Amino acid sequence: MEASRGVRTREEQLRIIDRVVASGTPTIVIIVAGRPLTGIESRLPQWDAFLMAWLPGTEGQGVADVLFGDYNPSGKLPCSWPRSTVQEPINYDRPSGEDCHPLFELGHGLSYTTFEYSNLTVNPIEASLEGTIILQVDVKNTGAYSGSEIVQVYISAVENSLPAPVRKLYRFNKIMLETGEKKTVSFTIPVSELGLYTDGPEKIVEKGIFLVMVGGLTASFTVR
């Protein structure tokens, strides 16, 4: 079945973009799709910027607001963006020695401002199976514009006998920061949530060292 007239394939559209870039025209690429698209990695350095609009509907006002600076974007990827179809699906439930290096990882997203993370703490550093851990981190807007940041908490076991995610999102919190403003963000996580399902109906929490990752910072705690 032939494609409808006027509807260009993805490769045809990419070739058009290539010609625009070759002309020396500053180029911002907007991708309108319901999923991450492969085949763009080699072209990214040639583009001045690109925006993943997903499926915004027919009006597109939100896309225009971001492009013209009326809205500071704060979205984060709900999935990892593969480099090629060979990587699909990207699954983080794998041995820690394996790594597929996606083009963009789960949780990636940029802003017109910048944020600095500091003072990540975990209490207690030794927790029981029935206990709870409290995480705190400072986040500061170090850029020239006010904006929102989604603070994400990833936790993984340093060593485990059961198949486990090498990184897993456990908590997130969206905060608004004015230029130069700093806030302390707290998360409370029961140790029982770190468990893994096996063949039985209950989660099993393995004892050992767990690594916490927040905004490029790392800390650890032990479950005894």
VOBA-1610 file (N, C-alpha, C; in pm, whole numbers, padded with zeros to 5 digits, always signed):
BEGIN
Met+00086-00119+00000Met+00000+00000+00000Met+00089+00124+00000Glu+00071+00212-00096Glu+00154+00329-00110Glu+00119+00434-00006Ala+00221+00511+00036Ala+00197+00619+00131Ala+00115+00729+00065Ser+00035+00797+00145Ser-00049+00905+00092Ser+00039+01016+00037Arg-00011+01082-00068Arg+00063+01192-00127Arg+00083+01303-00023Gly+00201+01360-00022Gly+00229+01468+00072Gly+00281+01421+00205Val+00275+01290+00233Val+00326+01235+00359Val+00466+01180+00335Arg+00565+01239+00397Arg+00704+01200+00377Arg+00747+01101+00484Thr+00832+01008+00444Thr+00887+00913+00540Thr+00984+00983+00633Arg+01021+00915+00740Arg+01115+00972+00836Arg+01249+01001+00770Glu+01298+00909+00687Glu+01427+00930+00620Glu+01421+01049+00525Glu+01309+01068+00457Glu+01295+01184+00369Glu+01298+01314+00450Gln+01231+01313+00565Gln+01231+01432+00650Gln+01371+01462+00703Leu+01445+01357+00740Leu+01581+01377+00789Leu+01672+01434+00680Arg+01651+01388+00556Arg+01732+01441+00447Arg+01702+01589+00422Ile+01576+01629+00439Ile+01540+01771+00426Ile+01612+01852+00534Ile+01611+01801+00658Ile+01681+01869+00768Ile+01830+01879+00737Asp+01887+01771+00680Asp+02029+01773+00645Asp+02059+01886+00547Arg+01970+01908+00453Arg+01993+02014+00353Arg+01983+02152+00418Val+01892+02167+00514Val+01880+02295+00586Val+02008+02321+00666Val+02058+02219+00734Val+02181+02234+00812Val+02298+02269+00721Ala+02307+02202+00606Ala+02416+02225+00512Ala+02416+02367+00457Ser+02298+02432+00458Ser+02290+02569+00406Ser+02346+02671+00505Gly+02377+02626+00627Gly+02429+02717+00728Gly+02322+02785+00811Thr+02196+02746+00790Thr+02084+02804+00864Thr+02078+02745+01006Pro+02073+02827+01113Pro+02054+02772+01248Pro+01930+02684+01251Thr+01944+02564+01304Thr+01839+02463+01291Thr+01796+02408+01426Ile+01667+02420+01458Ile+01606+02356+01574Ile+01508+02252+01523Val+01526+02130+01563Val+01443+02019+01515Val+01339+01984+01620Ile+01214+01976+01579Ile+01104+01935+01667Ile+01059+01797+01623Ile+01065+01701+01713Ile+01020+01566+01683Ile+00880+01547+01741Val+00784+01516+01655Val+00646+01488+01696Val+00623+01339+01676Ala+00620+01264+01786Ala+00607+01119+01778Ala+00563+01065+01912Gly+00514+00944+01911Gly+00468+00883+02034Gly+00574+00800+02104Arg+00694+00793+02045Arg+00803+00713+02104Arg+00936+00772+02060Pro+01044+00739+02130Pro+01176+00784+02086Pro+01209+00728+01948Leu+01273+00808+01864Leu+01309+00766+01729Leu+01459+00743+01721Thr+01499+00635+01655Thr+01640+00605+01636Thr+01688+00669+01505Gly+01819+00669+01487Gly+01877+00722+01364Gly+01913+00869+01370Ile+01906+00929+01490Ile+01935+01073+01500Ile+02070+01100+01567Glu+02135+00998+01621Glu+02256+01019+01700Glu+02364+01093+01622Ser+02391+01050+01498Ser+02499+01113+01421Ser+02464+01255+01379Arg+02335+01289+01381Arg+02293+01422+01338Arg+02286+01522+01453Leu+02278+01475+01576Leu+02260+01565+01690Leu+02366+01675+01698Pro+02495+01645+01677Pro+02594+01752+01685Pro+02574+01863+01580Gln+02499+01832+01473Gln+02478+01930+01367Gln+02358+02022+01395Trp+02272+01980+01487Trp+02152+02058+01518Trp+02184+02155+01631Asp+02129+02275+01622Asp+02147+02372+01730Asp+02068+02332+01854Ala+01957+02268+01835Ala+01874+02217+01946Ala+01770+02124+01888Phe+01716+02038+01973Phe+01599+01961+01930Phe+01505+01944+02048Leu+01377+01941+02015Leu+01272+01932+02116Leu+01185+01811+02087Met+01171+01723+02186Met+01080+01609+02174Met+00943+01655+02220Ala+00851+01672+02124Ala+00718+01725+02155Ala+00618+01614+02186Trp+00655+01488+02166Trp+00564+01375+02180Trp+00441+01398+02091Leu+00321+01381+02143Leu+00200+01402+02062Leu+00119+01514+02128Pro+00148+01639+02094Pro+00091+01752+02169Pro-00051+01793+02128Gly-00109+01728+02029Gly-00241+01769+01984Gly-00231+01864+01864Thr-00344+01919+01824Thr-00348+01996+01700Thr-00306+02141+01716Glu-00318+02198+01836Glu-00291+02341+01852Glu-00141+02370+01861Gly-00069+02295+01944Gly+00076+02313+01955Gly+00121+02435+02031Gln+00034+02496+02111Gln+00071+02618+02182Gln+00183+02592+02282Gly+00181+02477+02345Gly+00286+02445+02442Gly+00423+02438+02379Val+00431+02384+02257Val+00558+02377+02185Val+00607+02517+02153Ala+00517+02603+02107Ala+00554+02742+02075Ala+00602+02816+02199Asp+00538+02793+02313Asp+00579+02860+02437Asp+00722+02825+02474Val+00760+02697+02455Val+00896+02654+02487Val+00995+02714+02388Leu+00962+02711+02258Leu+01053+02761+02155Leu+01082+02910+02171Phe+00981+02987+02208Phe+00997+03132+02217Phe+01034+03179+02358Gly+01057+03085+02449Gly+01103+03121+02582Gly+00996+03168+02677Asp+00867+03150+02640Asp+00759+03188+02730Asp+00738+03085+02841Tyr+00794+02966+02822Tyr+00784+02862+02926Tyr+00919+02792+02935Asn+00966+02772+03057Asn+01093+02703+03080Asn+01065+02553+03093Pro+01112+02471+02999Pro+01080+02328+03004Pro+01139+02259+03126Ser+01067+02159+03176Ser+01115+02086+03293Ser+01086+01937+03282Gly+01040+01892+03166Gly+01003+01752+03150Gly+01124+01659+03152Lys+01102+01537+03197Lys+01205+01434+03199Lys+01155+01312+03122Leu+01246+01239+03060Leu+01209+01123+02981Leu+01147+01014+03069Pro+01029+00961+03029Pro+00968+00852+03104Pro+01024+00716+03065Cys+01117+00715+02970Cys+01180+00592+02925Cys+01318+00626+02872Ser+01400+00527+02850Ser+01531+00552+02793Ser+01520+00559+02640Trp+01606+00642+02581Trp+01604+00665+02437Trp+01717+00582+02375Pro+01685+00476+02299Pro+01790+00389+02245Pro+01867+00454+02131Arg+01991+00409+02112Arg+02071+00456+02001Arg+02027+00392+01870Ser+01984+00265+01878Ser+01938+00193+01760Ser+01833+00091+01803Thr+01767+00033+01705Thr+01662-00065+01735Thr+01720-00192+01797Val+01850-00213+01782Val+01914-00331+01841Val+01903-00327+01993Gln+01898-00207+02051Gln+01892-00193+02196Gln+01751-00210+02252Glu+01652-00217+02168Glu+01514-00222+02217Glu+01475-00365+02254Pro+01399-00385+02365Pro+01370-00279+02463Pro+01484-00264+02563Ile+01506-00141+02611Ile+01608-00118+02713Ile+01552-00160+02848Asn+01617-00257+02909Asn+01568-00314+03034Asn+01678-00300+03140Tyr+01645-00240+03252Tyr+01745-00220+03358Tyr+01751-00338+03454Asp+01668-00441+03433Asp+01677-00562+03513Asp+01779-00655+03448Arg+01905-00633+03476Arg+02012-00711+03415Arg+02132-00711+03509Pro+02226-00802+03489Pro+02347-00802+03573Pro+02419-00669+03566Ser+02477-00628+03678Ser+02539-00495+03686Ser+02658-00480+03591Gly+02716-00591+03545Gly+02829-00582+03454Gly+02789-00549+03311Glu+02660-00561+03279Glu+02613-00532+03144Glu+02560-00389+03139Asp+02584-00322+03027Asp+02538-00185+03013Asp+02512-00157+02866Cys+02393-00104+02835Cys+02356-00082+02696Cys+02381+00062+02651His+02415+00151+02741His+02447+00290+02706His+02346+00351+02609Pro+02226+00384+02655Pro+02129+00447+02566Pro+02174+00587+02524Leu+02110+00642+02423Leu+02142+00778+02379Leu+02107+00878+02488Phe+01987+00863+02547Phe+01945+00942+02662Phe+01881+00846+02763Glu+01919+00859+02889Glu+01868+00767+02990Glu+01732+00811+03042Leu+01662+00716+03101Leu+01539+00746+03175Leu+01563+00862+03269Gly+01475+00963+03267Gly+01487+01077+03357Gly+01565+01193+03301His+01619+01179+03178His+01695+01289+03118His+01602+01401+03073Gly+01647+01525+03088Gly+01571+01641+03042Gly+01645+01769+03073Leu+01636+01867+02983Leu+01710+01992+02999Leu+01616+02108+03032Ser+01677+02218+03073Ser+01605+02338+03113Ser+01680+02459+03058Tyr+01617+02575+03056Tyr+01685+02699+03018Tyr+01769+02756+03132Thr+01757+02695+03250Thr+01841+02735+03362Thr+01922+02614+03407Thr+02003+02629+03510Thr+02085+02520+03559Thr+02060+02499+03708Phe+02080+02376+03753Phe+02056+02341+03893Phe+02179+02271+03950Glu+02209+02301+04074Glu+02323+02242+04143Glu+02273+02162+04264Tyr+02319+02036+04272Tyr+02283+01948+04383Tyr+02399+01940+04481Ser+02367+01936+04611Ser+02472+01926+04712Ser+02415+01864+04840Asn+02507+01821+04928Asn+02471+01775+05063Asn+02370+01661+05063Leu+02394+01558+04982Leu+02308+01440+04986Leu+02339+01359+05111Thr+02237+01332+05192Thr+02254+01253+05314Thr+02151+01142+05319Val+02190+01032+05385Val+02101+00918+05405Val+02104+00882+05554Asn+01988+00873+05614Asn+01977+00836+05756Asn+01867+00733+05776Pro+01899+00628+05852Pro+02030+00595+05908Pro+02118+00530+05802Ile+02246+00525+05826Ile+02335+00461+05728Ile+02335+00309+05747Glu+02279+00262+05859Glu+02256+00120+05880Glu+02110+00102+05917Ala+02035+00034+05831Ala+01890+00021+05849Ala+01853-00126+05865Ser+01744-00149+05936Ser+01693-00285+05951Ser+01595-00316+05839Leu+01560-00443+05825Leu+01466-00483+05721Leu+01328-00419+05742Glu+01298-00389+05868Glu+01168-00329+05899Glu+01176-00177+05907Gly+01294-00121+05882Gly+01315+00021+05903Gly+01279+00109+05785Thr+01313+00236+05799Thr+01285+00337+05697Thr+01410+00424+05681Ile+01439+00464+05559Ile+01550+00556+05537Ile+01496+00692+05494Ile+01566+00796+05535Ile+01529+00933+05500Ile+01643+00995+05420Leu+01612+01041+05300Leu+01711+01105+05213Leu+01686+01255+05211Gln+01793+01332+05212Gln+01782+01477+05198Gln+01889+01526+05101Val+01853+01626+05020Val+01948+01684+04926Val+01913+01830+04904Asp+02014+01913+04889Asp+01994+02055+04859Asp+01999+02076+04707Val+01904+02155+04657Val+01900+02186+04514Val+01895+02338+04500Lys+01986+02394+04418Lys+01994+02539+04399Lys+01983+02573+04251Asn+01907+02677+04220Asn+01898+02728+04085Asn+02017+02822+04062Thr+02113+02777+03982Thr+02235+02853+03959Thr+02233+02927+03825Gly+02120+02922+03755Gly+02111+02986+03624Gly+02048+03123+03628Ala+02019+03174+03509Ala+01967+03311+03495Ala+01815+03318+03489Tyr+01747+03204+03496Tyr+01601+03203+03483Tyr+01539+03119+03595Ser+01419+03155+03635Ser+01345+03070+03728Ser+01301+02945+03654Gly+01284+02837+03727Gly+01245+02713+03661Gly+01214+02603+03760Ser+01154+02497+03708Ser+01119+02381+03789Ser+01218+02269+03764Glu+01249+02195+03868Glu+01338+02080+03858Glu+01270+01959+03919Ile+01281+01845+03850Ile+01227+01720+03902Ile+01341+01644+03968Val+01340+01639+04099Val+01444+01571+04177Val+01412+01422+04177Gln+01504+01341+04129Gln+01481+01198+04113Gln+01574+01116+04202Val+01519+01013+04264Val+01595+00925+04353Val+01604+00786+04291Tyr+01727+00742+04262Tyr+01751+00607+04212Tyr+01827+00529+04318Ile+01790+00402+04335Ile+01856+00316+04433Ile+01887+00182+04368Ser+02006+00129+04396Ser+02042-00003+04344Ser+02129-00075+04447Ala+02122-00207+04444Ala+02205-00288+04534Ala+02345-00299+04477Val+02446-00286+04563Val+02585-00299+04518Val+02613-00444+04479Glu+02564-00538+04558Glu+02575-00680+04527Glu+02443-00746+04563Asn+02399-00838+04478Asn+02276-00911+04507Asn+02280-01045+04436Ser+02214-01144+04495Ser+02209-01277+04435Ser+02091-01293+04341Leu+01990-01206+04354Leu+01872-01212+04269Leu+01887-01115+04152Pro+01828-01146+04036Pro+01827-01049+03925Pro+01761-00919+03970Ala+01829-00806+03950Ala+01779-00679+04002Ala+01813-00567+03905Pro+01733-00458+03906Pro+01766-00344+03820Pro+01899-00281+03859Val+01980-00244+03761Val+02105-00175+03792Val+02077-00032+03833Arg+01960+00020+03799Arg+01914+00148+03851Arg+01761+00146+03843Lys+01699+00198+03949Lys+01553+00200+03955Lys+01508+00329+04022Leu+01409+00393+03961Leu+01354+00517+04017Leu+01258+00482+04130Tyr+01285+00537+04251Tyr+01200+00509+04366Tyr+01115+00629+04407Arg+01165+00750+04387Arg+01091+00869+04427Arg+01127+00984+04332Phe+01035+01080+04321Phe+01066+01205+04252Phe+00978+01315+04308Asn+01025+01438+04297Asn+00951+01553+04347Asn+00984+01674+04261Lys+00882+01740+04210Lys+00902+01858+04126Lys+00897+01983+04212Ile+01003+02064+04204Ile+01011+02186+04283Ile+01035+02306+04192Met+00986+02422+04235Met+01005+02547+04161Met+01109+02631+04233Leu+01207+02682+04159Leu+01314+02762+04220Leu+01335+02890+04140Glu+01338+03001+04213Glu+01375+03127+04150Glu+01527+03132+04134Thr+01578+03225+04055Thr+01722+03238+04036Thr+01794+03258+04169Gly+01892+03174+04197Gly+01968+03184+04321Gly+01903+03117+04440Glu+01780+03069+04426Glu+01709+03007+04539Glu+01756+02864+04560Lys+01760+02822+04688Lys+01798+02686+04724Lys+01693+02625+04815Lys+01661+02498+04792Lys+01566+02426+04876Lys+01624+02291+04915Thr+01584+02244+05034Thr+01618+02109+05078Thr+01500+02019+05053Val+01524+01909+04981Val+01418+01815+04944Val+01439+01687+05022Ser+01332+01635+05080Ser+01340+01514+05162Ser+01253+01402+05103Phe+01299+01279+05121Phe+01224+01162+05077Phe+01229+01058+05188Thr+01118+00991+05210Thr+01111+00882+05308Thr+01077+00753+05235Ile+01163+00651+05253Ile+01145+00526+05179Ile+01155+00408+05275Pro+01050+00329+05292Pro+01060+00207+05372Pro+01156+00108+05307Val+01237+00042+05387Val+01333-00057+05335Val+01259-00169+05262Ser+01137-00199+05303Ser+01060-00306+05239Ser+01037-00280+05090Glu+01041-00153+05047Glu+01022-00122+04905Glu+01140-00165+04820Leu+01253-00194+04882Leu+01372-00234+04809Leu+01371-00382+04775Gly+01266-00451+04813Gly+01258-00595+04791Gly+01235-00632+04645Leu+01260-00758+04616Leu+01243-00813+04481Leu+01150-00933+04486Tyr+01068-00947+04385Tyr+00980-01063+04376Tyr+01055-01181+04315Thr+01033-01299+04373Thr+01086-01422+04316Thr+00968-01506+04269Asp+00975-01635+04286Asp+00863-01721+04246Asp+00747-01714+04345Gly+00773-01664+04464Gly+00669-01657+04566Gly+00590-01529+04560Pro+00489-01515+04649Pro+00402-01398+04646Pro+00458-01277+04720Glu+00570-01293+04791Glu+00622-01185+04873Glu+00754-01132+04819Lys+00781-01003+04851Lys+00909-00944+04816Lys+01017-00992+04912Ile+01138-01006+04859Ile+01252-01042+04941Ile+01352-00927+04938Val+01388-00877+05056Val+01489-00771+05067Val+01620-00837+05107Glu+01718-00826+05021Glu+01848-00883+05052Glu+01930-00785+05136Lys+02001-00837+05233Lys+02086-00753+05315Lys+02212-00715+05237Gly+02267-00600+05272Gly+02389-00556+05203Gly+02391-00406+05184Ile+02480-00362+05096Ile+02500-00219+05070Ile+02415-00175+04951Phe+02349-00062+04967Phe+02268-00004+04860Phe+02324+00134+04824Leu+02321+00164+04696Leu+02372+00291+04645Leu+02255+00381+04609Val+02262+00507+04656Val+02161+00608+04627Val+02219+00709+04530Met+02145+00741+04424Met+02189+00839+04324Met+02083+00947+04307Val+02123+01072+04328Val+02033+01186+04315Val+02109+01300+04247Gly+02066+01340+04129Gly+02125+01456+04063Gly+02274+01450+04044Gly+02329+01333+04016Gly+02472+01319+03997Gly+02549+01292+04124Leu+02483+01301+04240Leu+02546+01271+04369Leu+02518+01127+04407Thr+02606+01069+04486Thr+02586+00933+04533Thr+02610+00924+04684Ala+02539+00832+04746Ala+02558+00802+04888Ala+02521+00655+04905Ser+02551+00599+05019Ser+02521+00458+05040Ser+02470+00435+05181Phe+02401+00323+05197Phe+02356+00277+05328Phe+02354+00126+05326Thr+02348+00068+05444Thr+02354-00078+05457Thr+02227-00130+05522Val+02174-00237+05469Val+02059-00307+05529Val+02113-00429+05601Arg+02087-00435+05732Arg+02139-00547+05812Arg+02024-00632+05868
//
